[in-house]
């Protein structure tokens, strides 16, 4: 498998795990946190990257949320 093909297929997951590792190392340098927190960062990065790869849409549906808020709290009723 070519590297470009791997990147196009799993690019979001690779980027997500990389961001998780970098953030985890930063927390280790600044202060030692439990290994569980580091694993949580990796899992969050992987999950967001996987969602990007599968093109499921955003994690938080901002459009639906903003429409709901505008209907719920209209400034002038």
C-alpha positions as CSV (number, residue, x, y, z in Angstrom):
1,X,0.0,0.0,0.0
2,X,1.3,3.4,-0.9
3,X,1.7,6.1,1.8
4,X,-0.6,8.4,-0.1
5,X,-3.3,5.8,-0.2
6,X,-2.9,5.1,3.5
7,X,-3.1,8.8,4.2
8,X,-6.3,9.3,2.1
9,X,-7.9,6.3,3.7
10,X,-6.9,6.8,7.4
11,X,-5.8,10.4,7.4
12,X,-8.3,11.5,10.0
13,X,-7.4,8.7,12.4
14,X,-3.7,9.3,12.0
15,X,-4.1,13.0,12.6
16,X,-6.4,12.4,15.6
17,X,-4.1,10.0,17.3
18,X,-1.1,12.3,16.6
19,X,-2.9,15.2,18.2
20,X,-3.8,13.0,21.2
21,X,-0.2,11.9,21.6
22,X,1.1,15.5,21.5
23,X,-1.5,16.7,24.0
24,X,-0.8,13.7,26.2
25,X,3.0,14.4,26.2
26,X,2.3,18.1,27.0
27,X,0.3,17.0,30.1
28,X,3.1,14.6,31.1
29,X,5.7,17.4,30.8
30,X,3.6,20.0,32.6
31,X,2.5,17.6,35.3
32,X,2.0,13.9,35.7
33,X,-1.5,12.8,35.1
34,X,-2.8,9.3,35.3
35,X,-2.3,7.0,32.3
36,X,-6.1,6.8,32.1
37,X,-6.3,10.4,31.1
38,X,-3.7,9.9,28.4
39,X,-5.6,7.0,27.0
40,X,-8.8,9.1,27.1
41,X,-7.0,11.7,24.9
42,X,-6.0,9.1,22.4
43,X,-9.4,7.6,22.3
44,X,-11.0,11.0,21.7
45,X,-8.5,11.8,18.9
46,X,-9.1,8.5,17.3
47,X,-12.9,8.8,17.5
48,X,-13.0,12.3,16.0
49,X,-10.5,11.2,13.2
50,X,-12.6,8.1,12.5
51,X,-15.8,10.2,12.2
52,X,-13.9,12.5,9.7
53,X,-12.8,9.5,7.7
54,X,-16.3,8.1,7.5
55,X,-17.8,11.5,6.9
56,X,-20.5,11.1,9.5
57,X,-20.7,14.9,9.9
58,X,-19.6,17.0,12.9
59,X,-19.5,15.7,16.4
60,X,-21.8,18.5,17.6
61,X,-24.6,19.5,15.1
62,X,-24.1,23.2,15.5
63,X,-26.7,24.1,12.9
64,X,-29.5,22.1,14.6
65,X,-28.4,23.4,18.0
66,X,-28.4,27.1,17.0
67,X,-31.8,26.7,15.3
68,X,-33.2,25.1,18.5
69,X,-31.8,27.8,20.7
70,X,-33.2,30.5,18.4
71,X,-36.6,28.9,18.6
72,X,-36.4,28.3,22.3
73,X,-35.2,31.8,23.3
74,X,-36.5,34.2,20.8
75,X,-35.6,37.8,21.7
76,X,-39.0,39.2,20.7
77,X,-42.1,37.0,21.2
